[in-house]
């Protein structure tokens, strides 16, 4: 594999996914203490990013599975998930800290794989627009190289998100404010995607 393409792919991934590290850290913080949450978050991140790659590759080959006019409406996904997370945080706050502690160790608690995948895919709507022309000019070999590097870096991003979420200072801050930050970040991303894309005439 050409080192030049590897470097270009790594740079392109980093530039287009830098915000995912914060989102992943919030997901990992929310999943702390829930058995299997790390596996579900990583699976969800891979599912979401694989969907982004599939759409970008299909579009590069000329198959328009996702009309350009529909991309801004992807913002509805993180917006809805953010509102849901805000509702859950409000319920937990009203029920008191004791009830929250009792539910943290329940199997299957924390973020679900499909929830993470939906946020990843919706947040990657802009990525598709960047990847398509790059893929279209890279050819089959170059496109394959980009895809391999991207998928390897998804694992690095997951590790980085978990690393930040488990640092003592960061972990304490996320444990204290994560239930507030996650809904705010998701709602903010959703609104940004909708407004920048001109959805609903915004």
C-alpha positions as CSV (number, residue, x, y, z in Angstrom):
1,X,0.0,0.0,0.0
2,X,1.4,3.4,-1.0
3,X,2.6,5.4,2.0
4,X,1.5,8.6,0.3
5,X,-2.1,7.3,0.1
6,X,-1.9,6.1,3.7
7,X,-0.8,9.5,4.9
8,X,-3.5,11.3,2.8
9,X,-6.2,8.9,4.1
10,X,-5.1,9.4,7.7
11,X,-5.1,13.1,7.3
12,X,-8.5,13.2,5.7
13,X,-10.0,10.9,8.4
14,X,-8.6,13.0,11.2
15,X,-9.8,16.3,9.7
16,X,-13.3,15.0,9.0
17,X,-13.8,13.1,12.3
18,X,-12.1,15.1,15.0
19,X,-15.4,15.9,16.7
20,X,-16.2,12.2,17.0
21,X,-13.6,11.8,19.7
22,X,-15.6,14.1,22.0
23,X,-18.8,12.3,21.2
24,X,-17.1,8.9,21.8
25,X,-15.7,10.1,25.1
26,X,-19.2,11.1,26.2
27,X,-20.6,7.8,25.1
28,X,-17.9,5.9,27.0
29,X,-18.5,8.0,30.1
30,X,-22.2,7.3,29.9
31,X,-21.5,3.6,29.6
32,X,-19.1,3.4,32.5
33,X,-20.1,0.7,34.9
34,X,-22.4,-1.0,32.4
35,X,-21.2,-4.5,31.3
36,X,-20.7,-4.7,27.6
37,X,-21.0,-1.0,26.9
38,X,-17.5,-0.7,25.4
39,X,-18.3,-3.5,22.9
40,X,-21.6,-1.9,21.9
41,X,-20.1,1.6,21.5
42,X,-17.3,0.2,19.3
43,X,-19.7,-1.9,17.3
44,X,-22.0,1.1,16.8
45,X,-19.1,3.3,15.7
46,X,-18.1,0.7,13.1
47,X,-21.7,0.3,11.9
48,X,-22.2,4.0,11.5
49,X,-18.9,4.6,9.8
50,X,-19.2,1.6,7.5
51,X,-22.6,3.0,6.4
52,X,-20.9,6.4,5.7
53,X,-18.2,4.5,3.6
54,X,-20.8,2.5,1.7
55,X,-22.8,5.6,0.7
56,X,-19.6,7.4,-0.3
57,X,-18.3,4.5,-2.3
58,X,-21.7,4.0,-4.0
59,X,-22.0,7.7,-4.8
60,X,-18.4,7.7,-6.2
61,X,-19.5,4.9,-8.6
62,X,-22.5,7.0,-9.5
63,X,-25.2,5.3,-7.5
64,X,-27.1,8.0,-5.7
65,X,-28.7,6.1,-2.7
66,X,-28.9,9.3,-0.7
67,X,-30.2,12.4,-2.6
68,X,-28.1,15.5,-1.7
69,X,-31.3,17.3,-0.6
70,X,-31.9,14.5,2.0
71,X,-28.5,14.9,3.7
72,X,-29.4,17.9,5.9
73,X,-32.3,15.9,7.4
74,X,-29.8,13.5,8.9
75,X,-29.6,16.1,11.6
76,X,-33.0,14.8,12.9
77,X,-31.2,11.6,14.1
78,X,-28.8,13.2,16.6
79,X,-31.5,15.8,17.5
80,X,-34.0,13.1,18.4
81,X,-31.4,11.1,20.3
82,X,-30.2,14.2,22.2
83,X,-33.8,15.0,23.2
84,X,-34.2,11.4,24.4
85,X,-31.0,11.6,26.4
86,X,-32.1,14.9,27.9
87,X,-35.4,13.3,28.9
88,X,-33.6,10.3,30.5
89,X,-31.2,12.7,32.3
90,X,-34.1,14.7,33.6
91,X,-35.9,11.6,34.9
92,X,-32.7,10.3,36.6
93,X,-32.3,13.7,38.2
94,X,-35.8,13.7,39.5
95,X,-35.5,10.1,40.7
96,X,-32.4,11.0,42.7
97,X,-28.8,9.8,42.7
98,X,-29.6,6.6,44.6
99,X,-31.8,5.3,41.8
100,X,-29.3,6.2,39.2
101,X,-26.6,4.2,41.0
102,X,-28.8,1.2,41.2
103,X,-29.3,1.1,37.4
104,X,-25.7,1.7,36.4
105,X,-24.7,-2.0,36.7
106,X,-27.6,-3.4,34.8
107,X,-26.6,-5.6,31.8
108,X,-27.3,-3.8,28.6
109,X,-27.3,-0.4,30.2
110,X,-25.6,2.6,28.6
111,X,-25.5,3.6,24.9
112,X,-26.8,1.0,22.5
113,X,-25.0,0.0,19.3
114,X,-27.7,1.4,17.0
115,X,-27.9,4.6,19.0
116,X,-24.1,5.2,18.5
117,X,-24.4,4.1,14.8
118,X,-27.2,6.6,14.2
119,X,-25.2,9.5,15.7
120,X,-22.1,8.5,13.8
121,X,-23.9,8.2,10.5
122,X,-25.8,11.5,11.0
123,X,-22.7,13.3,12.1
124,X,-20.9,12.0,9.0
125,X,-23.3,13.5,6.5
126,X,-20.7,16.1,5.6
127,X,-18.0,13.5,5.4
128,X,-19.8,11.8,2.5
129,X,-19.6,15.0,0.5
130,X,-15.8,15.2,1.1
131,X,-15.1,11.5,0.5
132,X,-17.0,11.1,-2.8
133,X,-14.8,13.3,-5.0
134,X,-11.7,11.8,-3.4
135,X,-12.9,8.3,-3.9
136,X,-14.0,9.0,-7.5
137,X,-10.5,10.2,-8.5
138,X,-8.6,7.5,-6.5
139,X,-9.6,4.5,-8.5
140,X,-10.5,1.0,-7.1
141,X,-7.0,0.5,-5.6
142,X,-6.9,3.9,-4.0
143,X,-10.5,3.7,-2.7
144,X,-9.7,0.3,-1.1
145,X,-6.6,1.8,0.6
146,X,-8.7,4.7,1.9
147,X,-11.3,2.4,3.2
148,X,-8.8,0.1,5.0
149,X,-7.0,3.1,6.6
150,X,-10.3,4.6,7.7
151,X,-11.5,1.4,9.3
152,X,-8.2,1.0,11.2
153,X,-8.5,4.6,12.4
154,X,-12.0,4.0,13.7
155,X,-10.5,1.6,16.2
156,X,-7.8,4.3,17.1
157,X,-10.6,6.9,17.5
158,X,-12.6,4.5,19.8
159,X,-9.4,3.9,21.9
160,X,-8.8,7.7,22.1
161,X,-12.4,8.3,23.2
162,X,-12.2,5.7,25.9
163,X,-8.8,6.9,26.9
164,X,-10.1,10.4,27.5
165,X,-13.2,9.2,29.2
166,X,-11.1,7.1,31.7
167,X,-8.5,9.8,32.6
168,X,-9.2,10.7,36.3
169,X,-9.8,14.4,35.8
170,X,-11.7,13.9,32.6
171,X,-13.7,11.0,34.0
172,X,-14.7,13.0,37.1
173,X,-15.8,15.9,34.9
174,X,-17.7,13.6,32.5
175,X,-19.3,11.7,35.5
176,X,-20.5,15.0,36.9
177,X,-21.5,16.7,33.7
178,X,-21.7,14.0,31.0
179,X,-25.4,13.5,31.4
180,X,-25.8,17.2,30.6
181,X,-23.1,17.4,27.9
182,X,-24.2,14.4,25.8
183,X,-27.7,15.7,25.1
184,X,-26.4,19.2,24.5
185,X,-23.7,18.0,22.1
186,X,-26.2,15.7,20.2
187,X,-28.9,18.4,20.0
188,X,-26.2,20.9,18.9
189,X,-25.0,18.6,16.2
190,X,-28.5,17.9,15.0
191,X,-29.4,21.6,14.8
192,X,-26.1,22.5,13.1
193,X,-26.6,19.9,10.4
194,X,-30.2,21.0,9.9
195,X,-29.4,24.7,9.7
196,X,-26.2,24.4,7.6
197,X,-28.0,22.2,5.2
198,X,-31.0,24.5,4.9
199,X,-33.5,21.8,6.1
200,X,-37.1,23.0,6.5
201,X,-36.1,26.3,4.8
202,X,-33.8,27.3,7.8
